[in-house]
Amino acid sequence: MTHWVKRAAATLFGEYELYHILRSPELDRLPSPDTHSPAFDISELHEPDECAASESGELRTLSTQFGSESIVLGARDHGRLVGGAVVWYGDRYANERGFWPLQADEAKLVNIVVEQKLRGQGIATLLIAAVERAAMFRGFQRVYARVWHSHSSSVRAFQKAAWCKSAFVVVCRPFGLAGPFRFQIARTMAGIQSPNDSHPINCRR
Ligand SMILES: CC(C)(COP(=O)(O)OP(=O)(O)OC[C@H]1O[C@@H](n2cnc3c(N)ncnc32)[C@H](O)[C@@H]1OP(=O)(O)O)[C@@H](O)C(=O)NCCC(=O)NCCS
């Protein structure tokens, strides 16, 4: 059934993309900036070489995302890089991605990755908290992230960090038209919870 629904949608709407837009709490209202973890060392990275030398292909992609108007955080396990997160803002984000409109005091988390064998231990959640702290220190009020609609582990990591679903975005090229066309469903109320969410989304405003 799901297969036929997907085929019908693809025929009508062409190739389509479905994303959750998640947003951080207001950063100047964070109760505590502490992201200390006894298990993993989270800190800002300034040199791409450490990422470029990683055995993980996903972590190596971080090395290309350093540079102007970026913040890169790394997670280390006994000194070894096991995860990272990248934030872009200003012209860097507008020119290279520009998917989500940002105000001057907003930034966008453009990548978060954890080495495969260490997933499920809360490293992404720690990185997200560190992203908030680093963005707050630079004067940002809010950080956004775009997550593929069915990427449950990623959505879950953001929810554990108290981010909330801010919008759902559909990008499609219906009936073979040139497009792409974009539809956005805003979620503006605090505490909206979808039936599949195991925890309420706690929107701190
Ligand atoms: C997404 C990613 C960064 C999460 O990293 P992580 O360190 O495993 O995340 P956390 O451990 O902080 O949280 C993951 C949560 O999702 C849960 N989870 C894992 N797989 C899941 C699934 N298929 N369905 C639902 N929840 C899932 C975990 O159990 C955990 O929740 P819990 O602590 O309540 O049990 C990691 O999976 C990754 O690097 N993926 C590849 C790169 C990527 O897709 N990045 C995201 C781009 S938006």
The ligand as an SDF file (V2000), in Angstrom:
LIG
                    3D

 48 50  0  0  0  0  0  0  0  0999 V2000
   22.1600   11.4250   13.3190 C   0  0  0  0  0  0  0  0  0  0  0  0
   23.3930   11.1030   14.1660 C   0  0  0  0  0  0  0  0  0  0  0  0
   24.3180   12.3240   14.1470 C   0  0  0  0  0  0  0  0  0  0  0  0
   22.9330   10.8230   15.6140 C   0  0  0  0  0  0  0  0  0  0  0  0
   24.0970   10.6230   16.4120 O   0  0  0  0  0  0  0  0  0  0  0  0
   24.0320    9.8380   17.8050 P   0  0  0  0  0  0  0  0  0  0  0  0
   25.2590   10.1810   18.5980 O   0  0  0  0  0  0  0  0  0  0  0  0
   23.7610    8.4080   17.5760 O   0  0  0  0  0  0  0  0  0  0  0  0
   22.7550   10.5370   18.4740 O   0  0  0  0  0  0  0  0  0  0  0  0
   22.2850   10.4100   20.0090 P   0  0  0  0  0  0  0  0  0  0  0  0
   22.8500    9.1660   20.6080 O   0  0  0  0  0  0  0  0  0  0  0  0
   22.5420   11.7000   20.7040 O   0  0  0  0  0  0  0  0  0  0  0  0
   20.7110   10.2960   19.8440 O   0  0  0  0  0  0  0  0  0  0  0  0
   20.1560    9.3990   18.9240 C   0  0  0  0  0  0  0  0  0  0  0  0
   18.8140    8.9680   19.4520 C   0  0  0  0  0  0  0  0  0  0  0  0
   18.0780    8.3920   18.3650 O   0  0  0  0  0  0  0  0  0  0  0  0
   17.7020    7.0800   18.7470 C   0  0  0  0  0  0  0  0  0  0  0  0
   17.6260    6.3210   17.5120 N   0  0  0  0  0  0  0  0  0  0  0  0
   18.6420    5.7050   16.8450 C   0  0  0  0  0  0  0  0  0  0  0  0
   18.1510    5.1130   15.7310 N   0  0  0  0  0  0  0  0  0  0  0  0
   16.8110    5.3570   15.7320 C   0  0  0  0  0  0  0  0  0  0  0  0
   15.7320    4.9920   14.8830 C   0  0  0  0  0  0  0  0  0  0  0  0
   15.9290    4.2790   13.7850 N   0  0  0  0  0  0  0  0  0  0  0  0
   14.4880    5.4100   15.1960 N   0  0  0  0  0  0  0  0  0  0  0  0
   14.2530    6.1650   16.2900 C   0  0  0  0  0  0  0  0  0  0  0  0
   15.2420    6.5500   17.1410 N   0  0  0  0  0  0  0  0  0  0  0  0
   16.4980    6.1440   16.8580 C   0  0  0  0  0  0  0  0  0  0  0  0
   18.7510    6.6390   19.7260 C   0  0  0  0  0  0  0  0  0  0  0  0
   18.3140    5.5590   20.4980 O   0  0  0  0  0  0  0  0  0  0  0  0
   18.9090    7.9170   20.5190 C   0  0  0  0  0  0  0  0  0  0  0  0
   17.8110    8.1520   21.3780 O   0  0  0  0  0  0  0  0  0  0  0  0
   17.7880    7.6640   22.9450 P   0  0  0  0  0  0  0  0  0  0  0  0
   19.0050    8.2570   23.5850 O   0  0  0  0  0  0  0  0  0  0  0  0
   16.5060    8.2170   23.4720 O   0  0  0  0  0  0  0  0  0  0  0  0
   17.8330    6.1830   22.9240 O   0  0  0  0  0  0  0  0  0  0  0  0
   24.1390    9.8490   13.6400 C   0  0  0  0  0  0  0  0  0  0  0  0
   23.2090    8.8100   13.4750 O   0  0  0  0  0  0  0  0  0  0  0  0
   24.8710   10.0820   12.3150 C   0  0  0  0  0  0  0  0  0  0  0  0
   26.0290   10.5130   12.3060 O   0  0  0  0  0  0  0  0  0  0  0  0
   24.2270    9.7740   11.1760 N   0  0  0  0  0  0  0  0  0  0  0  0
   24.8590    9.9520    9.8580 C   0  0  0  0  0  0  0  0  0  0  0  0
   24.9740   11.4110    9.4630 C   0  0  0  0  0  0  0  0  0  0  0  0
   23.6180   12.0910    9.4540 C   0  0  0  0  0  0  0  0  0  0  0  0
   22.6610   11.5680    8.9010 O   0  0  0  0  0  0  0  0  0  0  0  0
   23.5470   13.2740   10.0940 N   0  0  0  0  0  0  0  0  0  0  0  0
   22.2970   14.0130   10.2800 C   0  0  0  0  0  0  0  0  0  0  0  0
   22.0130   14.9280    9.1930 C   0  0  0  0  0  0  0  0  0  0  0  0
   20.5470   15.8800    9.5860 S   0  0  0  0  0  0  0  0  0  0  0  0
  1  2  1  0
  2  3  1  0
  2  4  1  0
  2 36  1  0
  4  5  1  0
  5  6  1  0
  6  7  2  0
  6  8  1  0
  6  9  1  0
  9 10  1  0
 10 11  2  0
 10 12  1  0
 10 13  1  0
 13 14  1  0
 14 15  1  0
 15 16  1  0
 15 30  1  0
 16 17  1  0
 17 18  1  0
 17 28  1  0
 18 19  1  0
 18 27  1  0
 19 20  2  0
 20 21  1  0
 21 22  1  0
 21 27  2  0
 22 23  1  0
 22 24  2  0
 24 25  1  0
 25 26  2  0
 26 27  1  0
 28 29  1  0
 28 30  1  0
 30 31  1  0
 31 32  1  0
 32 33  2  0
 32 34  1  0
 32 35  1  0
 36 37  1  0
 36 38  1  0
 38 39  2  0
 38 40  1  0
 40 41  1  0
 41 42  1  0
 42 43  1  0
 43 44  2  0
 43 45  1  0
 45 46  1  0
 46 47  1  0
 47 48  1  0
M  END
$$$$
